[in-house]
Amino acid sequence: QVQLVESGGGLVQAGDSLRLSCAASGRTFGVAAMGWFRQAPGKEREFVAAINWSGGSTWYADSVKGRFTISRDNAKNTVYLQMNSLKPEDTAAYYCATHTFRDPGVVADPGSYNYWGQGTQVTVSS
């Protein structure tokens, strides 16, 4: 069993930065790829970024590429999402999740993730 707890969300202005953290419990953290998703009101959950078990491979949605950076610290059982140049359209609840594989072939499908956190709200004002 893995428990995930996100933190770091908040209300910011367009152009600001935030760093989200996802703290994990459970022995599988260091051997699982991790992902960040987001969901805005009335919209489906969408892929944001993913990172493989070692941190050597990362993937990003086109909408955040160049602005967001995913990273992980396996010693701290934590994955991060550094978000720069935030836009109002980034407003959503952000969720971290544990992938079923160490080196995933498919990262954007929520069905490929087996554990999810409760989410942290990010609101970007214009």
Buried (B, 14 or more C-beta within 10 A) or exposed (E): EBEBBBEBBEEBEEEBEBEBBBBBEBEBBBEBBBBBBBBBEEEEBBBBBBBBBEBEEBBBBEBBEEBBBBBBEBEEBBBBBBBBEBBEEBBBBBBBBBBEBEEBEEBBEBEBBEBBBEBBEBBBEE
